Amino acid sequence: MYQEGAEVIIIDSISHEWEGSGGILDIHSGMVGNSFTNWSKVTPRHNAFVQAILQSPVHVIATTRTKQDYILSERNGKQVPEKVGLKSVTRDGMDYEFTLVMDLDIKHNAVASKDRTGLFMDKPEFRLTPAIGEQILAWCQQGSTKSPEESFTEQIQACNTYQELKSLFTHNPKFQQSHLHLFSKRKNDLVAANANLAAINSLTTKFTTNGNGNSK
């Protein structure tokens, strides 16, 4: 998406990756063999999802569904479930991956349960408004001295496949000439790093412009 110029990606919601159809729990429940051992087979899939978010060259906003959380308490010698609030529907610890986490109640009031920005922690509940978004954006831009050219160079380096690289090239004609050598270098790097991908190794496409912003 960022190849087409997106500056922010919104995932609504990441709960589907964990509990939805085709999600981690769905895949795990359909596997044969030892349930505990099978976690070692699906965990890398979840970790790859997390890393894709963390390594994104653009900002990522994600939502999660919540459900009632319980703990077992002992009463009169028996274990009984006790409500302890709401829990995000995703893998435990996912909150730690984000810079800012806000919990919304049924009336759409928000409180920060984690806040590395220092903007909202220990503040009374509030409504999410455009002004809140502007505060977050201003924090994100603090100390940013990167030019558009430097930011685009990072996008080139973030491409992990030839298809991503070509899409970035095609959709950004204003950078094609100035960054042509970086596109070619990244393509060569991908070929070297993915020697097992015969399809890439056999490509003869070169990054040149034909006057209309397309590659040939």
C-alpha positions in Angstrom: 0.0 0.0 0.0 2.8 2.4 0.8 4.1 2.0 -2.7 1.0 3.9 -3.9 1.7 6.8 -1.6 -0.2 5.7 1.6 1.2 7.4 4.7 -1.0 5.5 7.2 -2.4 2.0 7.2 -5.4 1.2 9.3 -6.1 -2.5 10.2 -9.7 -3.0 11.4 -9.2 -5.3 13.2 -6.1 -7.4 14.0 -8.4 -9.8 16.0 -9.2 -11.5 12.7 -5.6 -12.6 12.4 -5.8 -14.4 15.7 -9.4 -15.6 16.2 -11.1 -15.2 12.8 -11.7 -17.7 10.0 -8.2 -18.7 8.8 -6.6 -17.0 11.8 -4.0 -18.5 14.1 -6.5 -20.2 16.4 -8.5 -21.6 13.5 -5.4 -23.0 11.9 -4.1 -24.5 15.1 -7.4 -26.2 16.0 -7.4 -27.9 12.6 -3.9 -29.4 12.9 -3.4 -33.0 13.8 -0.8 -34.2 16.3 0.3 -32.8 19.6 -1.5 -29.5 20.4 1.5 -28.0 22.3 4.0 -29.0 19.6 1.8 -27.5 16.9 2.2 -24.0 18.4 5.7 -24.0 17.2 4.4 -24.4 13.7 1.9 -21.5 13.8 3.7 -19.1 16.0 6.1 -18.0 13.2 3.1 -17.0 11.1 1.9 -14.7 13.9 5.4 -13.4 14.5 5.6 -12.5 10.8 2.4 -10.5 11.1 3.8 -8.6 14.0 7.1 -7.9 12.3 5.2 -6.6 9.2 3.6 -4.0 11.4 6.8 -3.1 13.3 8.8 -2.8 10.1 6.3 -0.9 8.1 7.7 2.4 6.7 4.4 4.1 7.3 2.3 4.6 10.5 0.0 1.7 11.4 -3.3 2.1 13.3 -4.9 -1.1 14.5 -8.1 -2.0 16.3 -8.9 -5.1 18.3 -12.2 -6.6 19.4 -12.6 -7.1 23.2 -14.4 -9.8 25.2 -15.0 -10.4 28.9 -12.0 -11.8 30.7 -12.3 -14.1 33.6 -10.1 -15.6 36.3 -10.8 -18.6 38.5 -11.2 -17.7 42.2 -11.7 -20.1 45.1 -15.0 -19.8 47.0 -16.1 -22.2 49.6 -13.5 -24.7 48.4 -14.6 -24.4 44.7 -13.1 -22.8 41.7 -15.5 -20.3 40.2 -15.0 -17.8 37.3 -14.8 -14.1 38.2 -15.1 -11.2 35.8 -11.9 -9.0 35.7 -12.7 -6.6 32.9 -12.3 -6.7 29.1 -9.5 -8.4 27.2 -8.3 -7.8 23.6 -9.0 -10.6 21.2 -5.4 -11.2 20.1 -2.3 -13.0 21.4 -1.3 -12.0 24.9 1.4 -9.3 24.8 0.3 -7.7 21.5 -0.3 -4.4 23.3 3.5 -4.1 24.0 4.2 -3.9 20.2 2.4 -0.5 19.9 3.5 2.9 20.9 0.1 4.0 22.0 -2.9 1.9 23.2 -6.3 3.3 24.0 -9.2 1.5 25.5 -12.7 2.6 24.4 -15.8 2.1 26.4 -19.4 1.6 25.1 -19.9 5.4 25.1 -16.8 5.9 22.9 -14.7 7.4 25.7 -11.0 6.6 25.6 -8.3 6.1 28.2 -4.7 5.3 27.5 -3.6 2.0 28.9 -0.1 2.3 27.4 1.5 5.6 26.2 5.1 6.0 25.1 4.2 9.5 23.8 3.4 10.9 27.3 0.4 12.7 25.8 -2.5 10.8 27.3 -1.2 8.6 30.2 -3.0 9.2 33.5 -5.4 11.6 31.9 -9.2 11.6 32.4 -11.2 9.8 29.8 -11.7 11.7 26.6 -13.4 11.5 23.2 -11.3 10.7 20.1 -11.5 13.8 17.9 -9.5 15.2 15.0 -7.6 17.3 17.6 -6.4 14.2 19.3 -5.2 12.9 15.9 -3.3 16.2 15.4 -1.6 15.8 18.7 -0.4 12.3 17.8 0.8 13.4 14.4 2.7 16.3 15.9 4.4 13.9 18.3 5.3 11.6 15.4 6.9 14.4 13.5 9.0 15.7 16.3 12.7 15.7 15.4 11.9 14.5 11.8 14.3 16.1 9.4 14.0 13.6 6.6 13.3 15.0 3.2 10.8 13.4 0.8 13.8 12.0 -1.1 15.2 10.4 2.0 11.9 8.9 3.0 11.5 7.4 -0.5 14.9 5.9 -0.3 13.7 4.0 2.9 10.7 2.8 1.0 12.9 1.3 -1.7 15.0 -0.5 0.9 11.8 -1.8 2.6 10.7 -3.7 -0.5 11.2 -7.4 0.0 10.1 -8.7 -3.4 10.7 -7.7 -7.0 6.9 -7.2 -7.4 6.9 -4.6 -4.5 9.9 -2.9 -6.0 8.4 -2.6 -9.5 5.1 -1.4 -8.0 6.9 1.3 -6.1 8.8 2.4 -9.2 5.7 2.5 -11.4 3.5 4.5 -9.0 6.2 7.1 -8.3 7.3 8.6 -11.6 8.7 11.8 -10.0 11.4 9.7 -8.3 12.2 7.3 -11.2 15.1 9.3 -12.6 16.6 10.5 -9.3 16.4 7.1 -7.6 17.0 4.9 -10.6 20.4 3.7 -9.3 18.8 2.7 -6.0 16.0 0.8 -7.7 18.6 -1.1 -9.7 20.7 -1.8 -6.7 17.8 -3.0 -4.6 16.8 -5.3 -7.4 20.3 -6.8 -7.5 20.2 -7.2 -3.7 16.9 -9.1 -3.9 18.2 -11.4 -6.6 21.3 -12.1 -4.4 19.2 -12.6 -1.3 16.7 -14.9 -3.0 18.9 -17.1 -5.1 16.4 -19.9 -4.7 13.7 -17.9 -6.5 14.3 -18.8 -10.1 11.6 -16.5 -11.4 13.5 -13.5 -10.1 16.9 -14.7 -11.3 15.6 -15.1 -14.8 14.2 -11.6 -15.0 15.7 -9.4 -17.6 13.6 -6.4 -16.9 15.6 -3.2 -16.4 14.3 -0.1 -14.7 14.1 2.5 -17.5 11.4 5.0 -18.2 9.5 5.2 -21.5 8.3 8.7 -21.0 4.9 7.9 -19.6 5.9 7.0 -16.1 5.9 3.2 -16.6 8.8 0.8 -16.4 9.8 -1.4 -19.3 
